[in-house]
Amino acid sequence: MKNFLPESLREGLQVTPERAREIHKSTTDALDAHMNPFMVRIMNELDTGFVEWRGEGIYVMTPEGEKLFDCVGAGGVFGLGFAHPALVEAVCEQAKRGGLATRAGFTPNQAELATKLLQLAPKNLEYVYFGNSGTEALEAAMKLARLSTGRKKLIGTHYGYHGMSTGTISLSGLSAWRDGIGPYLEGTSLVHHGDIKDLALEIDDDTAAVVLEPVQWASGCKVAGPDYFRQVSELCKEKGALLILDEVQTGLGRTGYTFAAEHWGVEPDILCVGKILSGGMVPISAVLYTNFVQKAEFSKSLFNNSSYGGNPLACAAGITTLNLLEETYFQRARELGEQLARGFDALLEEYPEQLVGYHGLGLMRCLEFRAPVEGLMFGARMKTDHSIIVASMGHIPQFVRISPPFICTDEDLVTLLTACRATLDTLREKGVPALMKELEAMLASVNKVTMKAVAAGEVTS
């Protein structure tokens, strides 16, 4: 049977440095030839690329065994880290019985997961639809809103992010992804997150739903005022519109509560969840909604439908994830979030000339730098100098996202904060002018790769 396995699984958990270099080259050569040559070449030129060989606990590891402490987690997927033993056991046991379902019969794992999710969710939510990704969940939510209200208009936000389909991009206010794919979905518009007056001017009697993230990662994790979501909820009720909360990233403990809506005591009409629900093992997402929404769905047989959605393997991972979260990690995530905030408070006192502040809730945080170049270099230095992965945000480089997993020990957080302090010291010693020269050299390397690709006719200028 081993002959049928992927080549990487025929290798050991760790290989020699020489073999690691061969694996790196064969991997990037194939990606360059068949998938994303531009990105591969830039990362190779800057020497920032690495091969993800396996994950264990808080670490992602390269073929030769280098450990990288992951504090990004694919936008929050790895709340329980990599390959949690209980999740590995659940997925393997289910795989022995079958991974997918015929969908001609009933699936016990679906029933159990739906029940567990609704027990944790706001009490007005009574029904569940399972998908495979956040994008799929939001698409289903948008359709449900239009169907149940009989209205067309959908309101999203600038700097919002809800997925990569044409529909979800239409509600996502990031020009880097929006530009060039229009015309956008008919009946969609954008307002400013946190600005109730802006929303009041846009919402009307044809609005099916307002779609919001409790915390927008793409704005640098800025948190709206304490009354904002209550006011949005009241405005939606006044206008007969639904409130859709996209908790794909914020849900299941990431902000310190089971769902971020609990921070403000808000009950949405539709709630989307994903990422952490997978346990970092099998993709799954879910849409939770009210009886009012379900009544409209009842008239449309298989209105939301997916060959893979709610499959036994994904549901086994989801059930085990919720059991682990309830047993230990909801409370642990809250404790770690408080510890991280205290650590960032100390950094602000020590480095006022470099840091403006920090934003977010719980273990979903962004540091804000005064100079964008310092934000860019902070992320790069954390990886090269301390083997810690954080995310300098390309569209707003003064913000650096830091989202550790819930399974961290207190000592792991100390390690993270100590590395932050050391990196800030390094940046302060170099100074902004020297950092700008480093950035210019990096941009020159990127430009060299770009010009070669243009000259070869591989990309348009």
N, C-alpha and C positions, 0 to 999 in steps of 0.2 A: 504493500500500500504506500510505502514511503516514496516510491517513484512518482506517485501522482500528486505529491505535495508541492506547494510553491517552493522555488529554489531556496528562498531565505529560511524556510523551515527545515531544510535538510542540513543547514549549517548549525553550529553550536550556538549557545546563548552568548558566547563571547569568542571572537576570533583574533588572530594575530594582527598586529598593525599592518603588515604587508597585505594580508587578505582584506582587511578593512578598507585599504586604499583601492583595491581591485573592486570591491563591492560599491564603493562610492563612485568610481568611474563608470562602471557598467550601469548603475542606476541613473546617474546624471546623463550619460550618453543616450539612454533610451528615452528619458524625459525630454531631452533636447531634440531628439529626432521625431517624437510622436505626440508630445503634449504641450509643454510650455517652455520653448527654447529661450525666450527673452529673459524670463525670471531665472532660469537655471544659469545662464551665462553671467548675469549680473551677480548672483550670489557666489558663483565660482570666482569671478574677478575680484570681489570684495573679500573673499575667503570667509564668508559667513554661513555657508551652507553646511549641513550635516545630515547624516542618515539616521532616521529614527528606527532603531533596530528592535527595541522592546521597551516596555514600561513596567515599573515596579514601584508601588507606593507613590511618593511625591516626585519620583525621578523618571525622566525619559532617558534612554541610554543609547549610545552609539555602538556600532559593531565591536569596537575594541574595548568597550566597557566604560567609556567616559560617562559620568552622571551629570545630568542637567536638571536642576531643581525647577520644575515647571510652575510658574506663577501667572500663566495666561490661560492654559487649559482649553484651547479652541473656543474662546469666548465663554468659558465656564462649564464645559462638559465634564471635566474631571474633578468634580466636587469630592468624590471618593477616591481620587488618585487613579493610578493605573493598576489593573489586574487585581482588584480586591479579591482575596481568596473566596469569600462567600459568593461573589458574583461569578467568578470562574467556575465554581462548583455548580451554581444554578444553571448557567448557560450550557455547561457540558452535560449535565443530567438531562436537560430538556433536549439538547441536540441528539442524544441517544434515542429519544422518542420521536424526533422529527423537528425540523426547524420552522417550516411554514405550515399553513393549514389549507385544506381544500376550499374552505369558505362555504362548503355545502352543509356543514354541521355546526354545532356549538363549541366554543373554545373556553374551557374553564379558566385559563390564565387571563383572558380578557375580562371575564366576570369579576375575578378576584382583584385585578388591578383597578378596574373602574370603581369598585366599591371602596378600595383603600384610598384612591385619589379623592373621591368625593367626601370621604370622612375628614380629610385634611383641608378641603377647600372651603371658601365662603359658603354659608349654609343655603343661600338661594340657588346654588348651582346643583342640578340634579341629573344631568345627562353627560355622556362622554362620547367623543369620536376619537379614534386613534389613527395617527398618521406616522410618517417616517422622519419628518424634519420640521423645523420651525416654519419654513416657507410654506410647507403643505398645510400646517395647522392654521396659519394666517389666511391662506387662500380659502380654506373651509370656513373660517370665521366670517370672512367678508361675504361669502355666498349666503351663509346663514342669516346674516344681518339684513341683507337685501330681501331675502325670501320672507323672513318673519315680519318685517316692517312694511313691505311693499314699496320701499323707497330706493333711490339709486345712489344718493350722494354719500361719499365716504371721506372723512377728514383725517389726515395724518399730520405729521409735524416735520418742520425743518430739523435736520440732524437726527431724525428718527431712522430706525433700521428695522425692517420686518421680513427681509428675505431677498432672494435674487430672481424671482419670477417677474414677468412684466407687471402683474397685478400688485405684488408687494413692493416692487420698486416705485410704482406710482404713488405709494403712500410713504415712501422713505425719502427723506430730504437730504440725500448725499449726492452732490453733483457728480462726483467721480464715478458713481455707478449709474446715475440717472441719464447723464448727458449722452445723446446719440442713440438711445433706444426708444425714443418717443415715436408716435404719439402715445401718451400715457393712457391708462385705463379711464374711460369716460366717467365723469362724475366724481373724480378724485381731486382733492385740494389739500394744501398744506398751511398750517398755522405755526406760531412759535410756542414751543413747549414751555409750560409754566406761566403763560400769559393768558389769563382768563378773559380779558377784554378782547384779545385777538380772536379767541374762539367764539365769543359771543357775537362778534361781527360776522362770522362765517357760518355758524350753524343756523339751519333754517328748517322749515316744515317738510323739506324733501331729504333731510339728512337721515340716512339709515343708521350710521354709527360713527362714533369718534374712536380712533384707534391710537392708543398711547402705550409707551413703555413706562413703567414706574420710575426707572432710572435709565436715562439714555447713555449708553456707553459711548456713542459716537459724538457726544457733546463734551466728552471728558468726564462722564459720570456725574454731571451736575444734578443736584436734587432740587426739585421745585419747592416753592413755599409750602408751609404746613397746611394751608387751607385749600391748596389748588385742586387736589383730586376730589375733595368733598364738593367744591364749587362746580367742577366738571360734572360730577354725578348729578347734582341738582339741576344743572343746565340741560343735561341730556334728558332727564325726566320731564322737565318743563316743555321741551321740544318734541318729546316722543321718540327720541333717538336712543340707540343702544350704546353702552360703554363697553368697548373691547379692550382688555388689558393684555398686552403682549408680555407675559412673564416667562418667555422661553429662556432668557438669561437670568432674570431676577428670581425666578421661582425656586421652591424647594430648598430654602435655607440660605441662599446666596447673600441676601441683604440682612440676615439676622433673624428674620421671621420666616415661617413656612412659606408664605407668599408675601410679596412686598406690599400688596394692598392693605395688609394688616397694620402697617405703619400709620395709615390715615383712616382706618375704619371704613373702608369703601368696599362695596359689593358690586363687582362688574356684572354685566349681563352675559358676557362671554369672556372666558379666560383661556389663554393659550400657554402651554407649558412644554418643555422639552429638555434638551441638553443634559442636565443632571439626572433626569429621569432614566436616561440610558445606562447609568452607572459607569459610563465610559466604556461600555462593552458592545451594545447593539443599538443602532439608531431607533429612536421612537419619539413621537410627540403626541400631545393630546389636546383636544379642545373640550372645555367644560362649559356647559350652558344651562340656561334656565328652562323651566317647563314651557314658558311662553315661546321661546325659540324652537323648542322641540315640536310643539304643536304644528308649526308651519312645515317643519321637516317631514312630519309624518305623511304629508300628502305627496311627497316626492320619493318614490322608492329608490334606494341606493343613491340618494342625492349627493352624498359624499361617499366616495368609494375608492378603495386602494387594494391592489393585489397583495401588498406586503403589510399594510397597516394593521396593527394589533396582532401580529403573528405571535405564535406561542413562545418563540425564542426571545423576542424583544420584550414581551410581557413578563416572562420569567425574570429578565434582568430588571425590569421596572418594579416588580413586586419585591424582589430582594433589596433593591435600592431603597424603597420606602421603608421596609422593615429595619434596615440599618440606620436610616436617618432618624426614625422614631426612637429606636433603642438608644442611640448615642449621639449622632452627628448633628441633629438640629441644635441641640444645646451646645455642642462643641463649636459649631460655626458661629454662634452668637458670642461665645467667650473669645474666640480667636479674633472676631471682628472688633471687639472692644480692645483687645490687646494691640491689634494693628493700628487702631485709631490713636491710642496712647503713644505708640511709637512714632507715628507721623506728627503728632503734636510736638513731641520732643525735637524732631527734625526741623520743624518750622521755627522753633526757638533758636536752634543752633545755626541754621542756614537761611536767615531772612533775606540775604542778598541774592540768593539763588531760587528760593521757593516762594511762590505766591500763596499757595495753600494746597489743600487736597479736597477731593470731592467723593461722593458716593456713600454707600451704606454697607455695613457688615464687611464681608470679604469681597466686595465689588468696589474697588477704589481706584482713583487716578491722582497722581501727584501732578501739580501744575508748576512749571518752571517759568521764570521771568524771561529767559532767552530761549526761543525755540531750538537753537542749536544745542543747548544744554540738555533739553529733553531727548533729542535724537541721540546724542552721545552717551547719555545716561543708560539708555537701553542697550546700546552696543557694548559699553564697558561692563555692565552687569553680567553679560554673557561671557565675554572674553576674560575678564579678570576674576569673576566669582562663580562662573558656571550656573547662573540663575537667569531664567528666561522671563523677561517682562516685555511689555509691548509699547514702544514709542509709536504714537499714532500719526501716521503719515499725513493725513489731511489737517491735523492740528498738532504739530510736532512738539509743542510745549507741554502736551499732556502725555503722561506715561501710565498705562494701565497695569495694575498689580492685583491679581486675583488668586491668592493661594488656595489650595484644596483644604477641605474640612478635616482631613486626617492628619494635618500637621500637629507636631508636638509644640509645646511652648518653646523648646530649644530651636526648632525649625524656624519659628518666627523671629527669635533672637538672631539666628544666622542671617535671615533675610534683612532685618533692620540694620545689622552690623555691616552687611555688604552695601546697603543703601548709603550708610554714613561714610564708608570708605570711598565709595564712588563719588559722592558729593565732595569729599576732600580732594580727590584727584582732579575733578572738574574745576574746583576753586583754584587749585595750584596752577593749572594750565592757563586759565583765564579764557574769556570769550574770544579774543582775537586769535589765539592759537587753535581753539576749537573750530573756528571758522575756516582756518587753513586746512585742518583735517577734513572738514566737510567738503571743501572745494576739491580736495584730492579725490575724495570718494565720488563726487559728482562727475569729475573728469573721467574716472574709470567707467562709470555708468554711461557717460556720453560716448566713450570709445566703443563700448559694446553696441550701443544704439547705432552709431554711424556705420559700423561693420555690417549690421543687419540690414540697414537701409541700402547700403551699397550692393549687398548681395540680393536685394529685392525681396527679402524675407518679411519686412514690415514696411508700412508706408511712413513717410516722414511727417 
